[in-house]
Amino acid sequence: MASVQRRPDGRWRARYRDAGDKEHARHFARKADAERWLDGVRSDLVRGTYVDPAAGRVLFADFARVWLDAQPHRAGTALLYERTLRLHVHPRIGDRPLSAVRRSDIQALITSSGQRLAPKTVENHFRLIKAIFSAAVEDQLIAVSPCRKIARQPVAASRVVPLSVDQVERLIAATPQHFRALIVTAVGTGLRQGEALGLRGQDVDFLRREVHVRHQLVSVPGVKAHLGPPKTASSLRTVPAPAFVLEALSEHVRLFAPGPFEMIFSNTRGSAVNRQSLHRSLAAALRAAGLPAGITFHQLRHTYASLLIDGGESVTVVADRMGHKNATETLQTYSHLWPSSDDKTRQVLDKAFATVQLLHAGSAQR
């Protein structure tokens, strides 16, 4: 129900009731303006794009909190997002109503962050903000998102740097025996850190020479360590285990008792491995081996991928072994490691034109 009526003061009052039978009204100097406004409201209602004018009064911080609580994020992701909002976003727009945040406000926030943080970090912050405002649009709290045409610094593509076999050998030799099989397993199967730490005895099939990735160790501040699902659905996989990995695991199981949840790897006290303590242990091993301090556990995974590529494995096989969602992800990460691509291009073209005298043919035509 909608109507336009003239008020005693000469102004025109346009009013309507929404789907919830709530009345809304605005006043205009001209009747034509009032009718045009009502036509817009009717059109929005028909298209399903109607937004209650009062809905956008919800504060960004309040809506972000509700949105975050509703997401099926892993504990670590939820903790990261909460910290990002609390430290980098809420101080700028947290106390603003959703409808009061303009595109220029988002641009100012991103520009300011870019002066202090790396471009990739800023990009991650922007994606989080954009997701929250997109949800507000879907919930019909605001008509459009302010996260449009926001200029950001380009994120430079970084190439992964695998370790050499010699570096791996030196690292393993310098690693305390309690963690030595963990390093061997990571470089010999390509498992992520959480996947390797979450391996149980029953996940290793010594007869079929396979490692089954079914879960990972979840260890984040404020949350008790536990086994959770792998990073993605494609991370559920079976990886062929080379002999040296099976030998290292067999020796480790012989020397050390299983940890919580029957996990193969534990700390020296028999508890779940803390990632910070593992990082410190790795840093000490790097120093003892005379290797660069910047080497990370994740580079062992990259080393595994590079060895598969160097051995002639196809991109689909590498993607399957790594637990990537598709071959595109693998190519984006490791395309530069496929060997001799430049030489192969030259060889293909040289072979195609081997019997053609291109320069002489051009001279003959002249």
C-alpha positions in Angstrom: 0.0 0.0 0.0 1.4 3.4 -1.0 0.0 6.9 -1.3 0.9 10.5 -1.8 -0.9 13.2 0.2 -0.5 16.9 0.5 0.4 18.2 4.0 -1.0 21.4 5.6 2.4 23.1 5.1 2.1 22.5 1.3 4.7 19.7 1.2 3.9 16.2 -0.2 4.1 13.1 2.0 4.8 9.8 0.2 4.3 6.7 2.3 4.3 2.9 1.8 4.4 -0.3 3.8 7.0 -2.9 3.2 6.7 -6.7 3.2 6.8 -6.7 7.0 3.9 -4.2 7.2 6.3 -1.5 8.5 5.4 2.0 7.3 7.9 4.3 5.7 7.4 7.9 4.7 9.3 10.9 3.1 8.3 14.5 2.4 8.9 16.3 -0.8 8.4 19.9 -2.1 6.8 18.6 -5.3 4.2 15.9 -5.9 6.1 14.6 -8.9 9.2 14.0 -6.8 7.1 12.1 -4.2 5.6 9.9 -6.9 9.0 9.2 -8.5 10.4 8.1 -5.2 7.5 5.7 -4.7 7.9 4.3 -8.2 11.5 3.5 -7.3 10.5 1.8 -4.1 7.9 -0.3 -6.0 10.5 -1.2 -8.6 12.9 -2.3 -6.0 10.3 -4.4 -4.3 9.4 -6.2 -7.5 13.1 -6.9 -8.4 13.8 -8.0 -4.9 16.4 -5.3 -4.4 14.5 -3.3 -1.8 16.5 -2.2 1.2 14.9 -1.0 4.4 16.3 2.6 4.9 16.9 1.8 8.6 18.7 -1.5 8.0 22.0 0.2 7.2 22.2 1.7 10.6 23.8 -1.4 11.9 27.4 -0.7 12.9 30.1 -2.3 10.7 31.8 -3.9 13.8 28.5 -5.5 14.9 27.7 -6.9 11.5 31.2 -8.1 11.0 31.1 -10.0 14.3 27.8 -11.7 13.4 29.1 -12.5 9.9 32.4 -14.0 11.3 30.6 -16.2 13.8 28.4 -17.6 11.0 31.2 -18.6 8.7 32.5 -22.3 8.6 36.1 -21.2 9.0 38.8 -23.3 10.5 39.9 -22.1 14.0 43.1 -20.6 12.6 41.3 -18.7 9.9 38.7 -17.3 12.2 41.4 -16.2 14.6 43.3 -14.5 11.8 40.2 -12.7 10.6 39.2 -11.5 14.1 42.7 -10.1 14.6 42.6 -8.4 11.2 39.3 -6.7 11.9 40.3 -5.7 15.5 43.7 -4.3 14.7 43.3 -2.9 11.1 39.7 -2.4 10.2 37.6 -1.5 13.2 39.7 1.5 14.3 38.8 3.1 10.9 35.2 2.1 10.2 34.1 -0.2 13.0 31.9 2.4 14.7 30.3 3.6 11.4 26.9 2.4 10.3 27.0 0.2 7.2 25.1 2.7 5.1 27.5 5.5 6.1 30.7 3.9 4.8 31.6 5.3 1.4 33.9 4.1 -1.3 36.3 6.9 -0.4 36.4 5.5 3.2 37.5 2.1 2.0 40.0 3.7 -0.4 41.5 5.7 2.5 41.7 2.6 4.7 43.5 0.6 2.0 45.9 3.4 1.1 46.8 3.9 4.8 47.4 0.2 5.3 49.6 0.1 2.2 52.0 2.6 3.8 52.6 0.2 6.7 51.9 -3.3 5.4 53.0 -5.5 2.5 50.8 -5.4 -0.6 49.7 -9.1 -0.2 48.7 -8.4 3.4 46.7 -5.4 2.3 45.1 -7.4 -0.4 44.0 -10.0 2.1 42.5 -7.3 4.3 40.6 -5.9 1.4 39.2 -9.3 0.4 37.9 -9.7 4.0 36.3 -6.3 4.0 34.7 -6.9 0.6 33.3 -10.2 1.7 31.6 -8.6 4.7 30.0 -5.8 2.7 28.9 -8.3 0.0 27.1 -10.2 2.8 25.5 -7.0 3.9 24.2 -6.5 0.4 22.9 -10.0 0.2 21.1 -9.5 3.5 19.6 -6.4 2.1 21.0 -4.1 4.7 22.6 -1.9 2.1 21.9 -1.5 -1.6 25.5 -1.5 -2.9 28.9 -2.3 -1.5 31.4 0.5 -1.1 34.2 -1.9 -2.1 34.1 -0.8 -5.8 37.0 0.4 -7.9 39.5 0.4 -5.0 43.0 1.1 -6.1 45.6 -1.2 -4.5 49.3 -1.8 -4.9 50.0 -4.7 -7.2 51.0 -7.9 -5.5 54.3 -9.1 -6.9 54.3 -12.8 -7.8 56.9 -14.6 -5.8 58.6 -17.7 -7.1 59.0 -20.6 -4.7 62.6 -21.6 -4.0 63.1 -25.3 -3.3 66.0 -26.7 -1.5 68.7 -28.7 -3.1 69.2 -32.4 -2.3 72.5 -31.4 -0.6 70.7 -28.8 1.6 68.1 -31.3 2.6 70.8 -33.8 3.5 72.6 -31.2 5.7 69.3 -30.2 7.4 68.3 -33.7 8.2 71.7 -34.4 9.7 71.5 -31.3 11.9 68.0 -32.0 13.1 67.5 -33.6 16.5 66.5 -37.2 16.2 63.1 -36.6 17.7 62.1 -34.5 14.7 64.4 -36.0 12.0 61.7 -38.4 10.6 59.3 -35.4 10.4 61.7 -33.6 8.1 62.2 -36.7 6.0 58.4 -37.3 5.7 57.8 -33.7 4.6 60.4 -33.7 1.9 59.5 -37.2 0.8 55.7 -36.9 0.6 55.0 -33.1 0.2 52.6 -33.1 3.2 51.8 -29.7 4.7 53.1 -29.1 8.2 49.7 -29.8 9.9 49.2 -32.9 7.8 52.6 -34.3 8.7 52.2 -33.5 12.4 48.7 -35.1 12.4 49.8 -38.4 10.9 48.8 -41.4 12.9 50.3 -44.9 12.8 47.2 -46.2 11.0 47.6 -43.5 8.3 50.9 -45.2 7.1 50.4 -48.4 5.1 53.9 -50.0 5.1 52.7 -52.9 3.1 51.3 -50.9 0.2 53.9 -48.1 0.7 51.3 -45.4 1.0 50.6 -42.4 3.3 46.9 -41.5 3.8 46.2 -37.8 4.4 42.9 -37.8 6.3 43.3 -34.9 8.8 45.7 -32.4 10.2 46.9 -31.2 13.6 45.0 -28.0 14.5 47.1 -25.9 16.9 46.2 -22.3 17.3 46.5 -19.9 20.3 43.6 -20.2 22.7 42.4 -23.6 21.2 43.4 -27.0 22.5 45.4 -29.0 20.0 43.2 -31.5 18.1 42.8 -33.3 14.8 40.7 -31.6 12.2 40.0 -32.0 8.5 42.7 -31.1 6.0 42.9 -27.7 4.4 40.5 -28.5 1.5 38.5 -31.4 0.2 41.2 -32.1 -2.4 43.7 -32.3 0.4 42.2 -35.7 1.3 44.6 -38.0 -0.7 46.9 -41.0 -0.7 50.5 -40.3 -1.4 53.0 -43.0 -2.5 55.8 -43.3 0.1 59.3 -43.8 -1.0 61.5 -46.3 0.8 63.6 -43.7 2.7 60.4 -42.2 4.2 59.1 -45.6 5.3 62.5 -46.4 6.8 62.6 -43.1 8.7 59.0 -43.6 10.0 59.7 -47.2 11.0 62.8 -46.1 13.0 60.9 -43.3 14.6 58.0 -45.5 15.7 60.6 -47.9 17.2 62.3 -45.2 19.2 59.4 -43.0 20.3 56.0 -43.7 21.8 53.0 -42.2 19.9 51.6 -38.9 21.0 48.0 -37.8 21.6 45.4 -39.3 19.2 48.0 -42.0 18.4 49.9 -39.4 16.3 53.3 -40.5 15.2 55.0 -37.2 16.0 55.0 -35.6 19.4 57.3 -33.3 21.4 59.9 -34.6 23.8 57.2 -34.6 26.6 54.8 -36.7 24.5 52.4 -33.9 23.8 51.2 -32.5 20.5 54.0 -30.6 18.6 53.7 -26.9 19.1 54.3 -25.1 15.8 56.4 -22.4 17.5 58.6 -24.9 19.2 59.0 -26.7 15.9 60.0 -23.4 14.3 62.6 -22.8 16.9 64.0 -26.4 16.5 64.2 -25.9 12.7 65.9 -22.5 13.1 68.6 -24.2 15.4 69.1 -27.0 12.8 69.5 -24.5 10.0 72.2 -22.7 12.0 74.0 -25.9 12.9 73.9 -26.9 9.2 75.1 -23.5 8.0 72.0 -23.0 5.9 70.1 -19.7 5.3 68.0 -18.7 8.3 65.0 -17.9 6.1 64.3 -21.5 5.1 60.8 -22.6 6.3 59.2 -26.0 6.8 56.9 -25.2 3.9 59.9 -25.2 1.6 60.3 -28.9 2.1 56.9 -29.3 0.4 58.1 -27.1 -2.4 61.2 -29.2 -2.7 59.1 -32.4 -3.0 57.1 -30.8 -5.9 60.3 -29.6 -7.6 61.8 -33.1 -7.5 58.6 -34.6 -9.0 58.7 -32.0 -11.8 62.4 -32.5 -12.4 61.7 -36.2 -12.7 59.2 -35.7 -15.5 55.9 -36.1 -13.6 52.9 -34.4 -15.3 51.1 -31.4 -13.9 48.1 -33.5 -13.1 50.2 -36.0 -11.1 51.9 -33.2 -9.2 48.6 -31.6 -8.4 47.2 -34.8 -7.1 50.2 -35.5 -4.9 50.2 -32.0 -3.5 46.5 -32.0 -2.8 45.8 -29.0 -4.9 42.2 -28.3 -6.0 43.2 -28.4 -9.7 46.1 -28.3 -12.1 45.8 -24.5 -12.5 46.8 -24.0 -8.9 49.9 -26.2 -9.4 50.9 -24.3 -12.6 50.5 -20.9 -10.9 52.8 -22.1 -8.1 55.4 -24.2 -9.9 55.3 -23.4 -13.7 58.8 -21.9 -13.6 60.2 -25.2 -12.3 59.3 -27.3 -15.3 62.7 -27.9 -16.8 64.1 -26.8 -20.1 60.9 -25.1 -21.3 62.9 -22.5 -23.2 65.2 -25.1 -24.8 62.2 -27.3 -25.7 60.5 -24.3 -27.5 63.7 -23.7 -29.5 64.0 -27.4 -30.4 60.4 -27.7 -31.5 60.6 -24.7 -33.8 64.1 -25.6 -35.1 62.8 -29.1 -36.0 59.7 -27.7 -37.8 61.7 -25.4 -40.0 64.8 -27.6 -40.3 64.4 -28.1 -44.1 63.3 -24.6 -44.9 65.9 -21.9 -45.8 63.9 -18.9 -44.5 66.5 -16.2 -45.0 67.6 -17.5 -48.4 63.9 -17.8 -49.5 63.4 -14.2 -48.7 66.5 -13.2 -50.6 65.3 -15.2 -53.7 61.9 -13.4 -53.7 63.7 -10.0 -53.8 
